[in-house]
Amino acid sequence: MQDQEIPFWNLSSSSVQSQLDSRPEGLTNEQARERFGRFGPNTLRVHRERALILQFLARFSNPLVIILLVASTISAFTGD
């Protein structure tokens, strides 16, 4: 089995370091500058939360949910 087929969490630390072109001491300043230029800052992307009402309404986009709501409304009005 090749290294690409093995999940990264099952690889040895030396194998991961060689794939990432790193070492136990970390990156040199030159490597860090080069990677910063290539990949950008090491920050998380901002994830905008949808409004609570939109999250609630999104639950009703499934046709089965709509059918069940209509059926329960009809059942409530007919007394069954």
Residue frames as qw, qx, qy, qz and C-alpha x, y, z in Angstrom:
[[0.000, 0.890, 0.456, 0.000, 0.00, 0.00, 0.00],
 [0.421, 0.429, -0.021, 0.799, 1.39, 3.41, -0.94],
 [0.197, -0.226, -0.447, 0.843, 1.58, 6.39, 1.44],
 [0.266, -0.060, -0.201, -0.941, -1.11, 8.27, -0.51],
 [0.583, -0.279, -0.650, -0.400, -3.59, 5.46, 0.14],
 [0.483, -0.312, -0.681, 0.453, -2.96, 5.34, 3.90],
 [0.212, -0.908, -0.284, -0.224, -4.99, 7.86, 5.93],
 [0.254, 0.695, -0.361, 0.567, -2.71, 10.53, 7.36],
 [0.571, -0.623, 0.311, -0.435, -3.56, 9.59, 10.94],
 [0.982, -0.127, 0.136, 0.029, -2.08, 6.12, 10.37],
 [0.658, 0.601, -0.243, 0.383, 1.24, 7.42, 9.04],
 [0.688, -0.350, -0.247, 0.585, 4.35, 7.75, 11.14],
 [0.099, -0.924, -0.082, 0.361, 5.38, 11.27, 12.11],
 [0.354, -0.452, 0.518, 0.635, 8.55, 11.02, 10.02],
 [0.335, 0.355, 0.753, 0.441, 6.47, 10.06, 6.96],
 [0.065, 0.895, 0.440, -0.039, 4.11, 13.00, 7.47],
 [0.261, -0.809, 0.158, 0.502, 7.04, 15.37, 7.96],
 [0.383, -0.176, 0.645, 0.638, 8.70, 14.19, 4.77],
 [0.251, 0.596, 0.695, 0.314, 5.44, 14.60, 2.81],
 [0.059, -0.956, -0.280, 0.066, 5.02, 18.12, 4.19],
 [0.573, 0.510, -0.164, 0.620, 8.70, 18.95, 3.66],
 [0.397, -0.818, 0.139, -0.392, 9.05, 19.75, 7.36],
 [0.537, 0.218, -0.705, 0.409, 11.14, 18.61, 10.30],
 [0.521, -0.532, -0.628, 0.228, 10.60, 18.11, 14.06],
 [0.321, -0.300, -0.225, 0.870, 12.05, 21.56, 14.89],
 [0.282, 0.790, 0.377, -0.393, 9.52, 23.25, 12.60],
 [0.596, 0.700, 0.222, 0.325, 9.95, 25.45, 9.54],
 [0.479, -0.149, -0.007, 0.865, 12.82, 27.82, 8.99],
 [0.126, 0.650, 0.188, -0.725, 11.98, 31.51, 8.54],
 [0.125, 0.336, -0.597, -0.718, 12.69, 31.18, 4.84],
 [0.075, -0.226, -0.946, -0.220, 10.33, 28.18, 4.48],
 [0.037, 0.607, 0.651, -0.455, 7.65, 29.98, 6.48],
 [0.142, 0.575, -0.106, -0.799, 7.90, 33.10, 4.25],
 [0.131, 0.151, -0.787, -0.584, 7.75, 30.97, 1.11],
 [0.074, -0.378, -0.923, -0.017, 4.68, 29.04, 2.33],
 [0.075, 0.620, 0.416, -0.661, 3.02, 32.26, 3.48],
 [0.176, 0.449, -0.367, -0.796, 3.46, 33.63, -0.03],
 [0.191, 0.013, -0.885, -0.425, 2.16, 30.45, -1.62],
 [0.261, -0.424, -0.867, -0.014, -0.73, 29.59, 0.73],
 [0.241, -0.682, -0.129, -0.678, -1.50, 32.87, 2.51],
 [0.228, -0.460, 0.572, -0.640, -2.01, 33.39, 6.23],
 [0.310, -0.110, -0.940, 0.094, -2.89, 30.46, 8.47],
 [0.328, 0.050, 0.382, -0.863, -6.37, 31.66, 9.36],
 [0.285, 0.375, 0.880, -0.069, -9.81, 30.11, 9.28],
 [0.045, -0.323, -0.498, -0.804, -12.27, 31.30, 6.69],
 [0.306, 0.064, 0.400, -0.862, -15.12, 33.34, 8.07],
 [0.093, -0.318, -0.914, -0.236, -18.31, 31.32, 8.07],
 [0.316, -0.160, 0.043, -0.934, -21.42, 33.45, 7.98],
 [0.152, 0.254, 0.900, -0.320, -24.26, 32.06, 10.04],
 [0.173, -0.423, -0.599, -0.657, -27.67, 32.14, 8.44],
 [0.385, -0.310, 0.229, -0.839, -30.41, 33.90, 10.34],
 [0.277, -0.019, 0.886, -0.371, -32.25, 31.65, 12.76],
 [0.647, 0.410, 0.306, -0.565, -35.54, 32.00, 10.88],
 [0.577, 0.552, -0.491, -0.349, -33.84, 30.91, 7.63],
 [0.063, 0.288, -0.947, 0.125, -32.36, 27.87, 9.39],
 [0.460, 0.182, 0.701, -0.514, -35.84, 27.02, 10.67],
 [0.665, 0.527, 0.033, -0.528, -37.48, 27.44, 7.25],
 [0.316, 0.516, -0.757, -0.245, -34.78, 25.33, 5.60],
 [0.308, -0.082, 0.914, -0.250, -36.11, 22.35, 7.54],
 [0.604, 0.452, 0.489, -0.438, -39.31, 22.51, 5.49],
 [0.324, 0.587, -0.498, -0.549, -37.60, 22.21, 2.09],
 [0.091, -0.097, 0.986, 0.105, -37.98, 18.42, 2.16],
 [0.497, -0.129, -0.466, -0.721, -41.19, 17.37, 0.33],
 [0.528, -0.264, -0.804, 0.070, -41.85, 14.61, 2.86],
 [0.171, -0.242, -0.520, 0.801, -41.90, 17.13, 5.70],
 [0.300, 0.057, -0.129, -0.943, -44.39, 19.27, 3.79],
 [0.561, -0.169, -0.695, -0.417, -46.63, 16.25, 3.12],
 [0.444, -0.286, -0.762, 0.374, -46.56, 15.30, 6.80],
 [0.009, -0.190, -0.311, 0.931, -47.40, 18.85, 7.88],
 [0.445, -0.026, -0.352, -0.823, -50.33, 19.04, 5.45],
 [0.577, -0.211, -0.774, -0.154, -51.58, 15.62, 6.57],
 [0.326, -0.279, -0.680, 0.594, -51.37, 16.57, 10.24],
 [0.167, 0.113, 0.090, -0.975, -53.19, 19.86, 9.59],
 [0.552, -0.108, -0.536, -0.630, -55.99, 18.05, 7.76],
 [0.530, -0.227, -0.801, 0.162, -56.14, 15.51, 10.56],
 [0.137, -0.192, -0.503, 0.831, -56.39, 18.28, 13.15],
 [0.344, 0.066, -0.095, -0.932, -59.25, 20.02, 11.31],
 [0.639, -0.101, -0.600, -0.471, -61.22, 16.81, 10.71],
 [0.641, -0.489, 0.344, -0.481, -60.76, 15.56, 14.26],
 [0.966, 0.093, -0.240, -0.014, -59.08, 12.28, 13.34]]
